Every structure is written in C-alpha cells, then in structure tokens.
Amino acid sequence: MTTKTVTRKKRESPKDPERIEERLKKLGLYGVLSHLEAIAEEAWLPGLIEMEEEERGRRSLERRIRNAKLGAFKPMVDFDWGWPSKLDRNLMEDVLDMEFLAEAANVVLAGPNGVGKTMIAKNLGHRAVMAGHTVLFTTASELLNDLAAQETGRQLTLRLRRYVRPSLLLIDEVGYLASTSRHADLLFEVVTRRYEAKSIVLTTNKPFTEWNEVFEGSACVVSLVDRLVHRAEIIQIEGESYRLKEARERAATKAKQRKRRKTS
C-alpha cells in the first residue's frame, strides 16, 4: 500500500473528527454536533451516524421513486436490440451512461409507435433516480392539459415549477395527439425554463419537420425545436411495432394451445 493510499484511507476514516463533524452538519444533527467535543471518542458515534445516513438515504430513494411516477416498465436487459431496423446502439449505450445529465443536455427518442421509446425513457429516468437525481415522468398531453387548465398567470407560474424543478423531466408521446398553439407556447415555456440548466428526455413519433402540423398555427415551433435540440442527443429508432410482434406471438401460442386441447 502506498503512502498516498494510507493518507486517503486515514482521511476517510469514520472516526476522523473533521469528517464526523462534516457528516453531522450534513444530517442536520446539531444537538449531537454541539456535544461533539465530549463524545467524539465514543465508539458508538460512527455507527449512529452511519445508521442515520442509511435511513435517510433509503427514505430519499423511496421518495424520489414515488415522485418520479415512472410506473411499470421493462428493464433495458429485456430490450431486443435486434428488433429495430434502425438504431445506433453505440449512441444509445452512451446515453444510457447518463453523462448527458451532467451536461444539462437533452435526449430525443424519435420513431413510430411500439419501437421502445417509452421503455428507454423510463429506464433513463430510473437510472437517474438511482443516481440520486429527482425525476418526473409525464405524457405530453398530461403536461400541456395541466398547464392549460391554470386560470391565472400566478397559478400557471406556480404550476410550471412542477415541471422545472426536477433534475430530469421525461415528456412522452409528443405528436400523438393534435395540440393547439396555446399548447405549443406552454411546451416552449417549459423547455425555455429548463434550457441549458436541466435535462429533458422527450419521445415523439413525428419528425421535427412535422411539428408545425402537431402544433398547428403556432409561431414558436421553430424556436421550441431549436432550444430542444441544441446540445441534444437525437436517437432515431425505426422498425415494426414490438407490441404487434408480441401480440402475434401470443396469438400463435394461444392457437397452438387450443389445437392441442382439441386433439387431446
């Protein structure tokens, strides 16, 4: 073991008075901190701090998972990389490393229905939660209808905080339903308030060239797309719906089972 290693280990020792003081401050245990000089050498103190840190970490994780509203989803280990006819796997795996969060960059998952966009988005959200970040998953229609329902400017400002506050905002299904120019303005407001500060993962079944049709009559679509894709990873996924594939396989399995029952 090198001298450098020994020094590092000593500095990280749970009994190091400076480290203990730092941990107590972080936990907000100021009552214990005020008596630190008297109890610093007590054998039970590091264990007490560790138990408090573990419990708060557990509760924080539970709270972040609950607030993320990810719902049920398949893990990436179940993703069939061979199914899409087009997908840059290297780019996808780079995005799954979550470095875009540190850069406050965005991720856009574009492609037709059923190719795994929502699954990937939720996996990104889950990885962010497990890494200690706050996350919120919402569909585009839920987000825009929620904001549009606010009756006053003050109510809208307060409600916007819900979508600006999380470290990562997941917006699913942009383009699946026709939206108004008012909705475009609201989405632009969310994107602008998060611009270069916090990341967005967005899924869409429409190329950006068709967003004028999604938000018909809106004057801000060009600016919206410009801010969204600036410093963004755009992942195009093409292929047949995986859900249709699974439905066909299920139907074929059921047909075989019925056939066996009839012949038995």
C-alpha positions as CSV (number, residue, x, y, z in Angstrom):
1,M,0.0,0.0,0.0
2,T,1.4,3.4,-1.0
3,T,1.8,6.4,1.3
4,K,-0.8,8.2,-0.7
5,T,-3.3,5.4,-0.2
6,V,-2.7,5.3,3.5
7,T,-3.3,9.0,3.8
8,R,-6.5,8.7,1.8
9,K,-7.7,5.9,4.0
10,K,-6.9,7.9,7.1
11,R,-8.8,10.9,5.8
12,E,-11.9,8.8,5.0
13,S,-11.8,7.1,8.4
14,P,-15.3,7.3,10.1
15,K,-13.6,8.3,13.3
16,D,-11.8,11.3,11.8
17,P,-13.2,14.3,13.9
18,E,-13.4,16.6,10.9
19,R,-15.2,14.0,8.8
20,I,-17.6,13.3,11.7
21,E,-18.4,17.0,12.0
22,E,-19.0,17.3,8.3
23,R,-21.4,14.3,8.3
24,L,-23.3,15.6,11.4
25,K,-23.7,19.0,9.7
26,K,-25.0,17.4,6.5
27,L,-27.5,15.4,8.5
28,G,-28.6,18.4,10.5
29,L,-27.8,16.7,13.8
30,Y,-26.9,19.9,15.5
31,G,-27.7,18.7,19.0
32,V,-25.1,15.9,18.7
33,L,-22.8,18.4,17.0
34,S,-23.0,20.8,20.0
35,H,-21.7,18.0,22.2
36,L,-19.1,16.6,19.8
37,E,-16.1,17.5,21.8
38,A,-17.4,15.4,24.7
39,I,-18.5,12.4,22.7
40,A,-16.1,12.4,19.7
41,E,-14.2,9.4,21.0
42,E,-17.2,7.3,21.8
43,A,-17.2,4.0,19.9
44,W,-21.0,4.2,19.2
45,L,-20.9,7.6,17.4
46,P,-19.7,6.5,13.9
47,G,-22.3,3.7,14.0
48,L,-25.1,6.1,14.9
49,I,-24.1,8.5,12.1
50,E,-24.0,5.6,9.6
51,M,-27.4,4.3,10.6
52,E,-28.9,7.8,10.2
53,E,-27.3,8.2,6.8
54,E,-28.5,4.9,5.6
55,E,-32.1,5.5,6.8
56,R,-32.2,9.0,5.2
57,G,-30.8,7.6,2.0
58,R,-33.4,4.9,2.0
59,R,-36.3,7.3,2.6
60,S,-34.9,9.7,0.0
61,L,-34.8,7.0,-2.6
62,E,-38.3,5.9,-1.9
63,R,-39.5,9.5,-2.1
64,R,-37.7,10.0,-5.5
65,I,-39.1,6.8,-6.9
66,R,-42.6,7.8,-5.8
67,N,-42.4,11.3,-7.2
68,A,-40.9,10.2,-10.5
69,K,-44.2,8.5,-11.4
70,L,-42.4,6.1,-13.8
71,G,-45.0,3.3,-13.4
72,A,-44.3,-0.2,-14.7
73,F,-41.6,-0.7,-17.4
74,K,-39.3,-3.4,-18.7
75,P,-35.6,-3.1,-17.8
76,M,-33.1,-2.5,-20.6
77,V,-31.8,-6.0,-20.2
78,D,-35.1,-7.1,-21.9
79,F,-34.7,-4.8,-24.8
80,D,-34.4,-6.7,-28.1
81,W,-31.5,-4.8,-29.9
82,G,-32.0,-6.9,-33.0
83,W,-35.7,-5.9,-33.5
84,P,-35.4,-2.3,-34.7
85,S,-34.4,-1.9,-38.3
86,K,-32.5,1.2,-37.4
87,L,-31.0,2.1,-34.1
88,D,-27.5,3.4,-33.3
89,R,-26.6,1.1,-30.4
90,N,-23.4,2.8,-29.6
91,L,-25.1,6.2,-29.3
92,M,-27.9,4.6,-27.2
93,E,-25.4,3.0,-24.8
94,D,-23.6,6.3,-24.5
95,V,-26.8,7.9,-23.5
96,L,-27.5,5.1,-21.0
97,D,-24.3,6.0,-19.3
98,M,-26.2,9.2,-18.2
99,E,-23.4,11.7,-18.9
100,F,-26.0,14.0,-20.6
101,L,-27.4,14.8,-17.1
102,A,-24.1,16.4,-16.0
103,E,-24.1,18.5,-19.2
104,A,-27.7,19.5,-18.8
105,A,-28.2,18.1,-22.3
106,N,-31.4,16.7,-23.8
107,V,-32.3,13.3,-25.3
108,V,-34.9,13.0,-28.1
109,L,-36.1,9.5,-28.9
110,A,-37.9,9.6,-32.3
111,G,-39.7,6.9,-34.1
112,P,-43.0,5.1,-34.8
113,N,-45.3,3.5,-32.2
114,G,-44.1,0.4,-30.4
115,V,-40.3,0.5,-31.0
116,G,-39.4,1.0,-27.3
117,K,-39.2,4.8,-26.9
118,T,-41.2,4.9,-23.7
119,M,-39.4,1.9,-22.3
120,I,-36.0,3.5,-22.9
121,A,-37.2,6.9,-21.5
122,K,-38.4,5.2,-18.3
123,N,-35.1,3.3,-17.9
124,L,-33.2,6.6,-18.2
125,G,-35.5,8.0,-15.5
126,H,-34.9,5.1,-13.3
127,R,-31.2,5.3,-13.6
128,A,-31.3,9.0,-12.8
129,V,-33.3,8.2,-9.7
130,M,-30.9,5.6,-8.5
131,A,-28.0,8.0,-9.1
132,G,-29.7,10.4,-6.6
133,H,-31.5,12.8,-9.0
134,T,-35.0,14.0,-8.9
135,V,-37.2,12.8,-11.9
136,L,-40.7,13.4,-13.2
137,F,-42.3,11.3,-16.0
138,T,-45.4,12.7,-17.8
139,T,-47.0,12.4,-21.1
140,A,-47.1,15.5,-23.3
141,S,-50.9,15.6,-23.1
142,E,-50.9,15.4,-19.3
143,L,-48.3,18.2,-19.0
144,L,-49.9,20.5,-21.5
145,N,-53.5,20.0,-20.3
146,D,-52.4,20.5,-16.7
147,L,-50.7,23.8,-17.6
148,A,-53.5,25.0,-19.8
149,A,-56.0,24.4,-17.0
150,Q,-54.4,27.0,-14.8
151,E,-56.7,30.0,-14.7
152,T,-54.4,32.9,-13.8
153,G,-50.9,33.8,-14.6
154,R,-49.9,33.3,-10.9
155,Q,-51.3,29.8,-10.9
156,L,-49.5,29.0,-14.2
157,T,-46.2,30.3,-12.8
158,L,-46.6,28.1,-9.7
159,R,-47.6,25.1,-11.7
160,L,-44.7,25.5,-14.1
161,R,-42.4,24.9,-11.1
162,R,-43.6,21.3,-11.0
163,Y,-42.0,20.7,-14.4
164,V,-39.0,22.9,-14.0
165,R,-37.9,21.7,-10.6
166,P,-36.8,18.0,-11.2
167,S,-33.2,17.3,-12.4
168,L,-34.7,15.2,-15.2
169,L,-38.0,15.7,-16.9
170,L,-39.4,12.9,-19.2
171,I,-42.0,14.0,-21.7
172,D,-43.6,11.1,-23.5
173,E,-45.7,11.0,-26.7
174,V,-45.2,14.4,-28.2
175,G,-47.1,14.4,-31.5
176,Y,-49.5,11.6,-30.7
177,L,-52.4,14.0,-30.3
178,A,-53.1,17.2,-32.2
179,S,-52.3,20.3,-30.0
180,T,-53.2,23.9,-30.1
181,S,-50.9,26.9,-30.5
182,R,-51.5,27.5,-26.8
183,H,-50.1,24.1,-26.0
184,A,-47.0,24.9,-28.1
185,D,-46.5,28.1,-26.1
186,L,-46.7,26.2,-22.9
187,L,-44.2,23.5,-24.0
188,F,-41.9,26.3,-25.2
189,E,-42.1,27.8,-21.7
190,V,-41.1,24.5,-20.1
191,V,-38.3,23.9,-22.5
192,T,-37.1,27.5,-22.1
193,R,-37.1,27.4,-18.3
194,R,-35.0,24.2,-18.4
195,Y,-32.8,25.3,-21.3
196,E,-29.1,24.7,-20.6
197,A,-29.9,24.1,-16.9
198,K,-31.6,20.8,-16.6
199,S,-32.2,17.9,-18.9
200,I,-35.3,16.7,-20.8
201,V,-35.8,13.3,-22.3
202,L,-38.6,13.5,-24.9
203,T,-40.2,10.9,-27.1
204,T,-42.0,11.7,-30.3
205,N,-43.5,9.8,-33.3
206,K,-43.2,12.8,-35.5
207,P,-40.1,14.3,-37.2
208,F,-39.4,17.9,-36.3
209,T,-40.4,18.9,-39.9
210,E,-44.0,17.9,-39.0
211,W,-44.2,19.7,-35.6
212,N,-45.9,22.6,-37.4
213,E,-48.8,20.1,-38.1
214,V,-48.8,18.9,-34.5
215,F,-49.0,22.4,-33.1
216,E,-51.0,24.0,-35.9
217,G,-50.8,27.7,-36.2
218,S,-48.1,28.2,-33.6
219,A,-45.4,30.8,-34.2
220,C,-43.0,29.4,-31.7
221,V,-42.4,25.9,-33.1
222,V,-39.1,26.7,-34.8
223,S,-37.7,28.3,-31.6
224,L,-39.1,25.4,-29.5
225,V,-37.3,22.8,-31.6
226,D,-34.1,24.9,-31.8
227,R,-33.8,25.1,-28.0
228,L,-34.8,21.5,-27.5
229,V,-32.2,20.0,-29.9
230,H,-29.4,22.4,-29.0
231,R,-26.8,20.2,-27.2
232,A,-29.2,17.2,-27.5
233,E,-28.7,13.5,-28.5
234,I,-31.2,12.6,-31.1
235,I,-31.8,8.9,-31.4
236,Q,-33.8,7.7,-34.3
237,I,-35.5,4.3,-33.9
238,E,-37.2,2.7,-36.9
239,G,-38.9,-0.7,-37.2
240,E,-42.2,-2.5,-36.8
241,S,-44.1,-2.3,-33.6
242,Y,-42.6,-4.7,-31.0
243,R,-46.0,-4.7,-29.3
244,L,-47.6,-6.1,-32.5
245,K,-44.8,-8.7,-32.7
246,E,-45.6,-9.8,-29.1
247,A,-49.3,-9.8,-29.9
248,R,-48.8,-12.1,-32.9
249,E,-46.6,-14.4,-30.9
250,R,-49.2,-14.6,-28.1
251,A,-52.0,-15.3,-30.6
252,A,-49.9,-18.0,-32.2
253,T,-49.2,-19.6,-28.8
254,K,-52.8,-19.5,-27.8
255,A,-53.8,-21.1,-31.1
256,K,-51.4,-23.9,-30.6
257,Q,-52.7,-24.5,-27.0
258,R,-56.3,-24.6,-28.3
259,K,-55.3,-27.0,-31.0
260,R,-53.6,-29.3,-28.5
261,R,-56.7,-29.3,-26.3
262,K,-58.9,-30.3,-29.2
263,T,-56.7,-33.2,-30.2
264,S,-56.1,-34.5,-26.7
